Amino acid sequence: MATGAEVGDPEELFESLAVALLAEPAVSQGTGFGKSPGLRVGGKVFAMLVRGELVAKLPRERVDRLVVSGSGARFDPGHGRVMKEWVSTPARHGSQWKQLAEEALQFARGAAPR
């Protein structure tokens, strides 16, 4: 039987990936932008839950590919200007969240994601 995290509950999906990534000592949990739950490395936010979607910092080219594939959209924090290195991925693509968060962690560390 499927759990809520498998069928797309955004809070459960984010909590599940947070638990996995928090196993790394360098990763901490706090807020993203504003009051959104977020994950940080070296003081930098690399992933957060905003309006029920995973928002992850990735290289612009990777964001472009996700947008073209229909898996995500450029993140708009609410001021009408999209952020070119941030992708917002809805819970219906929750099976991709952990991979995207791991890529974002590597990007925030300065390494090229796979």
PyRosetta script that sets phi, psi and omega in degrees:
from pyrosetta import init, pose_from_sequence

init()
pose = pose_from_sequence("MATGAEVGDPEELFESLAVALLAEPAVSQGTGFGKSPGLRVGGKVFAMLVRGELVAKLPRERVDRLVVSGSGARFDPGHGRVMKEWVSTPARHGSQWKQLAEEALQFARGAAPR")
pose.set_psi(1, 140.8)
pose.set_omega(1, -177.1)
pose.set_phi(2, -77.5)
pose.set_psi(2, 144.2)
pose.set_omega(2, 173.4)
pose.set_phi(3, -91.9)
pose.set_psi(3, 168.7)
pose.set_omega(3, 178.2)
pose.set_phi(4, -56.1)
pose.set_psi(4, -38.1)
pose.set_omega(4, -178.6)
pose.set_phi(5, -64.9)
pose.set_psi(5, -31.9)
pose.set_omega(5, -179.0)
pose.set_phi(6, -77.3)
pose.set_psi(6, -25.7)
pose.set_omega(6, -177.4)
pose.set_phi(7, -98.6)
pose.set_psi(7, 4.1)
pose.set_omega(7, 169.6)
pose.set_phi(8, 107.5)
pose.set_psi(8, 20.8)
pose.set_omega(8, 173.8)
pose.set_phi(9, -71.0)
pose.set_psi(9, 113.6)
pose.set_omega(9, -172.7)
pose.set_phi(10, -58.1)
pose.set_psi(10, -43.0)
pose.set_omega(10, -178.6)
pose.set_phi(11, -65.1)
pose.set_psi(11, -41.7)
pose.set_omega(11, 178.9)
pose.set_phi(12, -68.5)
pose.set_psi(12, -40.6)
pose.set_omega(12, 177.8)
pose.set_phi(13, -59.9)
pose.set_psi(13, -46.5)
pose.set_omega(13, -178.6)
pose.set_phi(14, -66.2)
pose.set_psi(14, -42.1)
pose.set_omega(14, 179.5)
pose.set_phi(15, -61.6)
pose.set_psi(15, -39.7)
pose.set_omega(15, 179.7)
pose.set_phi(16, -62.9)
pose.set_psi(16, -45.9)
pose.set_omega(16, 179.7)
pose.set_phi(17, -71.4)
pose.set_psi(17, -32.1)
pose.set_omega(17, 177.5)
pose.set_phi(18, -63.1)
pose.set_psi(18, -44.9)
pose.set_omega(18, 179.3)
pose.set_phi(19, -58.4)
pose.set_psi(19, -43.9)
pose.set_omega(19, -179.8)
pose.set_phi(20, -63.9)
pose.set_psi(20, -44.6)
pose.set_omega(20, -176.4)
pose.set_phi(21, -76.7)
pose.set_psi(21, -27.2)
pose.set_omega(21, 178.6)
pose.set_phi(22, -70.5)
pose.set_psi(22, -7.7)
pose.set_omega(22, 174.5)
pose.set_phi(23, -66.4)
pose.set_psi(23, -21.5)
pose.set_omega(23, 176.1)
pose.set_phi(24, -83.5)
pose.set_psi(24, 125.8)
pose.set_omega(24, -176.8)
pose.set_phi(25, -57.8)
pose.set_psi(25, -28.8)
pose.set_omega(25, -177.1)
pose.set_phi(26, -77.1)
pose.set_psi(26, -13.9)
pose.set_omega(26, -176.8)
pose.set_phi(27, -92.7)
pose.set_psi(27, 135.6)
pose.set_omega(27, 176.7)
pose.set_phi(28, -129.7)
pose.set_psi(28, 158.2)
pose.set_omega(28, 179.9)
pose.set_phi(29, -110.4)
pose.set_psi(29, 141.9)
pose.set_omega(29, 178.2)
pose.set_phi(30, -169.0)
pose.set_psi(30, -131.9)
pose.set_omega(30, 177.7)
pose.set_phi(31, -109.3)
pose.set_psi(31, 155.7)
pose.set_omega(31, 173.4)
pose.set_phi(32, -90.9)
pose.set_psi(32, -123.5)
pose.set_omega(32, 174.8)
pose.set_phi(33, -85.9)
pose.set_psi(33, 131.9)
pose.set_omega(33, -177.8)
pose.set_phi(34, 68.6)
pose.set_psi(34, -130.5)
pose.set_omega(34, -177.3)
pose.set_phi(35, -104.6)
pose.set_psi(35, 10.4)
pose.set_omega(35, -179.5)
pose.set_phi(36, -66.0)
pose.set_psi(36, 139.7)
pose.set_omega(36, 174.2)
pose.set_phi(37, -64.1)
pose.set_psi(37, 135.6)
pose.set_omega(37, -176.5)
pose.set_phi(38, -143.6)
pose.set_psi(38, 165.6)
pose.set_omega(38, 176.4)
pose.set_phi(39, -118.7)
pose.set_psi(39, 140.7)
pose.set_omega(39, -176.8)
pose.set_phi(40, -131.3)
pose.set_psi(40, 154.3)
pose.set_omega(40, 170.1)
pose.set_phi(41, -140.1)
pose.set_psi(41, 130.9)
pose.set_omega(41, -178.2)
pose.set_phi(42, 56.1)
pose.set_psi(42, 32.7)
pose.set_omega(42, -179.8)
pose.set_phi(43, 80.8)
pose.set_psi(43, -4.6)
pose.set_omega(43, -178.2)
pose.set_phi(44, -98.8)
pose.set_psi(44, 131.4)
pose.set_omega(44, 173.8)
pose.set_phi(45, -71.5)
pose.set_psi(45, 132.2)
pose.set_omega(45, 176.3)
pose.set_phi(46, -122.9)
pose.set_psi(46, -17.3)
pose.set_omega(46, 178.0)
pose.set_phi(47, -155.1)
pose.set_psi(47, 145.9)
pose.set_omega(47, 178.9)
pose.set_phi(48, -156.9)
pose.set_psi(48, 163.5)
pose.set_omega(48, 177.0)
pose.set_phi(49, -105.3)
pose.set_psi(49, 118.2)
pose.set_omega(49, -178.5)
pose.set_phi(50, -131.3)
pose.set_psi(50, 123.1)
pose.set_omega(50, 179.1)
pose.set_phi(51, 49.7)
pose.set_psi(51, 41.3)
pose.set_omega(51, 176.9)
pose.set_phi(52, 76.5)
pose.set_psi(52, 12.8)
pose.set_omega(52, 179.0)
pose.set_phi(53, -126.0)
pose.set_psi(53, 148.0)
pose.set_omega(53, 173.1)
pose.set_phi(54, -75.7)
pose.set_psi(54, 128.7)
pose.set_omega(54, 174.9)
pose.set_phi(55, -116.3)
pose.set_psi(55, 122.4)
pose.set_omega(55, -174.9)
pose.set_phi(56, -130.5)
pose.set_psi(56, 143.2)
pose.set_omega(56, 177.9)
pose.set_phi(57, -89.1)
pose.set_psi(57, 119.0)
pose.set_omega(57, -177.8)
pose.set_phi(58, -137.5)
pose.set_psi(58, 163.3)
pose.set_omega(58, 175.8)
pose.set_phi(59, -58.6)
pose.set_psi(59, 146.6)
pose.set_omega(59, -176.8)
pose.set_phi(60, -53.1)
pose.set_psi(60, -40.9)
pose.set_omega(60, -178.8)
pose.set_phi(61, -63.3)
pose.set_psi(61, -38.4)
pose.set_omega(61, 178.7)
pose.set_phi(62, -67.9)
pose.set_psi(62, -41.9)
pose.set_omega(62, 176.8)
pose.set_phi(63, -59.4)
pose.set_psi(63, -45.1)
pose.set_omega(63, 179.2)
pose.set_phi(64, -56.7)
pose.set_psi(64, -44.3)
pose.set_omega(64, -179.6)
pose.set_phi(65, -65.0)
pose.set_psi(65, -39.8)
pose.set_omega(65, 179.1)
pose.set_phi(66, -65.6)
pose.set_psi(66, -38.7)
pose.set_omega(66, 178.7)
pose.set_phi(67, -65.1)
pose.set_psi(67, -47.2)
pose.set_omega(67, -179.7)
pose.set_phi(68, -62.0)
pose.set_psi(68, -37.7)
pose.set_omega(68, -178.9)
pose.set_phi(69, -73.7)
pose.set_psi(69, -14.3)
pose.set_omega(69, -178.3)
pose.set_phi(70, 87.0)
pose.set_psi(70, 3.8)
pose.set_omega(70, -179.4)
pose.set_phi(71, -80.2)
pose.set_psi(71, -18.2)
pose.set_omega(71, -176.7)
pose.set_phi(72, -159.2)
pose.set_psi(72, 176.6)
pose.set_omega(72, 177.8)
pose.set_phi(73, -135.1)
pose.set_psi(73, 153.8)
pose.set_omega(73, 174.1)
pose.set_phi(74, -62.6)
pose.set_psi(74, 138.8)
pose.set_omega(74, -175.8)
pose.set_phi(75, -76.8)
pose.set_psi(75, 130.5)
pose.set_omega(75, 173.9)
pose.set_phi(76, -113.8)
pose.set_psi(76, 110.1)
pose.set_omega(76, -178.6)
pose.set_phi(77, -71.9)
pose.set_psi(77, -0.1)
pose.set_omega(77, 175.1)
pose.set_phi(78, 117.8)
pose.set_psi(78, -2.4)
pose.set_omega(78, -179.7)
pose.set_phi(79, -103.3)
pose.set_psi(79, 7.7)
pose.set_omega(79, 175.6)
pose.set_phi(80, 89.1)
pose.set_psi(80, -5.2)
pose.set_omega(80, 177.5)
pose.set_phi(81, -112.4)
pose.set_psi(81, 123.4)
pose.set_omega(81, -179.6)
pose.set_phi(82, -75.6)
pose.set_psi(82, 152.9)
pose.set_omega(82, 179.0)
pose.set_phi(83, -100.3)
pose.set_psi(83, 119.9)
pose.set_omega(83, -170.5)
pose.set_phi(84, -70.2)
pose.set_psi(84, -22.5)
pose.set_omega(84, 179.9)
pose.set_phi(85, -108.2)
pose.set_psi(85, 21.0)
pose.set_omega(85, 177.6)
pose.set_phi(86, -129.2)
pose.set_psi(86, 130.1)
pose.set_omega(86, 178.6)
pose.set_phi(87, -115.1)
pose.set_psi(87, 141.0)
pose.set_omega(87, 176.5)
pose.set_phi(88, -109.8)
pose.set_psi(88, 121.9)
pose.set_omega(88, -175.4)
pose.set_phi(89, -120.4)
pose.set_psi(89, 120.6)
pose.set_omega(89, -177.9)
pose.set_phi(90, -69.0)
pose.set_psi(90, 160.7)
pose.set_omega(90, -177.9)
pose.set_phi(91, -61.4)
pose.set_psi(91, -24.5)
pose.set_omega(91, 178.8)
pose.set_phi(92, -64.9)
pose.set_psi(92, -16.3)
pose.set_omega(92, 174.1)
pose.set_phi(93, -107.1)
pose.set_psi(93, 28.3)
pose.set_omega(93, -177.0)
pose.set_phi(94, -58.1)
pose.set_psi(94, -24.7)
pose.set_omega(94, 178.4)
pose.set_phi(95, -65.1)
pose.set_psi(95, -17.1)
pose.set_omega(95, 179.4)
pose.set_phi(96, -95.3)
pose.set_psi(96, -11.9)
pose.set_omega(96, -171.9)
pose.set_phi(97, -57.2)
pose.set_psi(97, -47.6)
pose.set_omega(97, -176.5)
pose.set_phi(98, -62.7)
pose.set_psi(98, -44.4)
pose.set_omega(98, 178.9)
pose.set_phi(99, -61.6)
pose.set_psi(99, -43.8)
pose.set_omega(99, -179.7)
pose.set_phi(100, -64.5)
pose.set_psi(100, -40.5)
pose.set_omega(100, 178.6)
pose.set_phi(101, -65.4)
pose.set_psi(101, -38.8)
pose.set_omega(101, 176.9)
pose.set_phi(102, -65.2)
pose.set_psi(102, -40.7)
pose.set_omega(102, 175.8)
pose.set_phi(103, -62.1)
pose.set_psi(103, -42.0)
pose.set_omega(103, -179.9)
pose.set_phi(104, -64.2)
pose.set_psi(104, -39.1)
pose.set_omega(104, 177.5)
pose.set_phi(105, -60.4)
pose.set_psi(105, -47.2)
pose.set_omega(105, 179.5)
pose.set_phi(106, -63.3)
pose.set_psi(106, -40.2)
pose.set_omega(106, 179.0)
pose.set_phi(107, -63.9)
pose.set_psi(107, -42.4)
pose.set_omega(107, 179.9)
pose.set_phi(108, -65.4)
pose.set_psi(108, -30.0)
pose.set_omega(108, 177.1)
pose.set_phi(109, -77.8)
pose.set_psi(109, -12.0)
pose.set_omega(109, 179.6)
pose.set_phi(110, 98.1)
pose.set_psi(110, 2.9)
pose.set_omega(110, 178.4)
pose.set_phi(111, -94.8)
pose.set_psi(111, 149.9)
pose.set_omega(111, 177.6)
pose.set_phi(112, -73.3)
pose.set_psi(112, 129.0)
pose.set_omega(112, 177.0)
pose.set_phi(113, -68.4)
pose.set_psi(113, 158.0)
pose.set_omega(113, 179.3)
pose.set_phi(114, -66.4)
pose.dump_pdb("model.pdb")
